[in-house]
Amino acid sequence: MSTFVATVYGRLGRQPKEIATSTGTAMAVAQLAVNTAHAKNPDSTTWLSVLAFGRNAESLLACGQGDMLSATGRVQATSWVNADGETVEQLQLVADSLHSSRTVRPRRNATARNTVRTGSARGAVCPVDYLNA
């Protein structure tokens, strides 16, 4: 199995899934559609599985289907046998860092008017009262 480090930017294909681990470590997985268009194939899309642990898993779970996401980490080729007995191969990125479009511009809703940015890389917002405590 070969690995390399890459930064990719794309759109989440579906809601990220939380995965239970025996150690209790937060773990999440999502599918990311990355535009790999070029002159010979202007509609090319590559699907990557994004795997995250700890705080990155929590950040990934805060994202939803259709959100834009940038991920940096180790890319590896994985394979498994599906229920039909066919071998499936897929690229998987084990995230060292994640940045969503919400990092720059959090979603606005009725309660967001009373929140401020914490400046964290996770793109979290927290209540103003918490910062002033």
C-alpha positions in Angstrom: 0.0 0.0 0.0 1.5 3.4 -1.0 0.8 6.6 0.8 1.4 10.3 0.2 0.4 13.6 1.7 -2.1 15.9 -0.2 -4.5 18.8 0.3 -7.8 18.4 -1.4 -10.8 20.6 -1.8 -14.3 19.4 -2.6 -17.9 19.0 -1.7 -19.3 16.4 0.8 -21.4 13.8 -1.0 -23.5 12.9 2.0 -23.7 13.5 5.7 -20.5 12.4 7.5 -20.9 9.2 9.7 -19.7 8.8 13.2 -17.9 5.5 13.8 -17.7 3.9 17.3 -14.2 2.8 18.4 -13.3 0.4 21.2 -11.1 3.0 22.8 -13.8 5.7 22.7 -11.8 7.9 20.4 -14.0 10.1 18.2 -13.9 8.9 14.6 -15.8 10.0 11.5 -15.8 9.2 7.8 -17.2 11.1 4.8 -17.2 11.0 1.0 -15.6 14.0 -0.7 -16.2 14.8 -4.4 -13.1 16.5 -5.8 -13.2 18.3 -9.2 -10.3 16.8 -11.2 -11.3 18.3 -14.5 -8.8 18.8 -17.3 -8.8 19.5 -21.0 -9.5 16.0 -22.1 -12.2 15.4 -19.5 -13.8 18.6 -18.3 -16.4 16.8 -16.1 -14.0 14.6 -14.1 -14.7 14.0 -10.4 -12.7 11.9 -8.1 -14.3 10.6 -4.9 -12.2 10.3 -1.8 -13.1 8.8 1.6 -12.1 11.2 4.4 -11.3 9.6 7.7 -10.9 11.8 10.8 -10.1 11.2 14.5 -10.4 13.3 17.7 -11.1 17.0 17.1 -11.0 16.6 13.4 -13.8 14.0 13.6 -15.9 16.4 15.7 -15.3 19.1 13.1 -16.2 16.7 10.2 -19.4 15.7 12.0 -20.4 19.3 12.2 -20.4 19.5 8.4 -23.3 18.4 6.2 -24.0 17.1 2.8 -23.0 19.6 0.1 -20.6 21.6 2.3 -17.3 22.6 0.8 -14.4 21.1 2.7 -10.6 21.3 2.5 -8.7 18.4 3.9 -4.9 17.8 4.3 -3.5 14.4 5.3 -2.1 11.1 4.2 -3.7 9.6 1.2 -3.8 5.8 0.8 -5.3 3.3 -1.5 -7.7 0.9 0.3 -9.5 -2.2 -0.9 -12.2 -4.5 0.5 -14.6 -7.2 -0.7 -18.2 -6.0 -0.8 -21.4 -8.0 -0.2 -21.4 -9.1 -3.8 -17.9 -10.6 -3.5 -16.4 -7.9 -5.7 -13.1 -6.2 -4.7 -13.7 -2.4 -4.3 -10.8 0.0 -4.4 -10.9 3.6 -3.2 -8.7 6.5 -2.2 -8.8 7.4 1.5 -7.4 10.6 3.1 -6.6 10.3 6.8 -7.1 14.0 7.8 -4.5 15.9 9.7 -6.5 19.1 9.3 -9.9 20.1 8.0 -11.3 23.5 7.0 -14.9 23.9 5.9 -16.5 26.9 4.3 -18.1 27.5 7.7 -14.6 28.3 9.0 -14.7 31.5 7.0 -18.5 32.1 7.0 -20.5 30.3 9.6 -24.1 29.5 8.8 -26.5 32.3 9.8 -29.7 31.5 11.7 -31.7 33.2 14.5 -29.3 32.3 17.2 -26.1 33.2 15.2 -26.6 36.9 15.8 -25.5 36.5 19.4 -22.4 34.4 18.7 -18.8 35.3 17.7 -16.0 33.4 16.2 -13.5 31.8 18.5 -10.8 31.8 15.8 -10.3 28.1 16.1 -9.3 26.1 13.0 -12.4 23.9 13.6 -14.7 26.8 12.6 -16.7 26.6 15.8 -18.8 29.5 17.1 -19.5 30.0 20.8 -21.8 32.3 22.8 -20.6 35.8 23.5 -21.3 35.2 27.2 -18.9 32.3 27.3 -16.1 34.5 26.0 -16.8 37.2 28.6 -17.0 34.7 31.5 
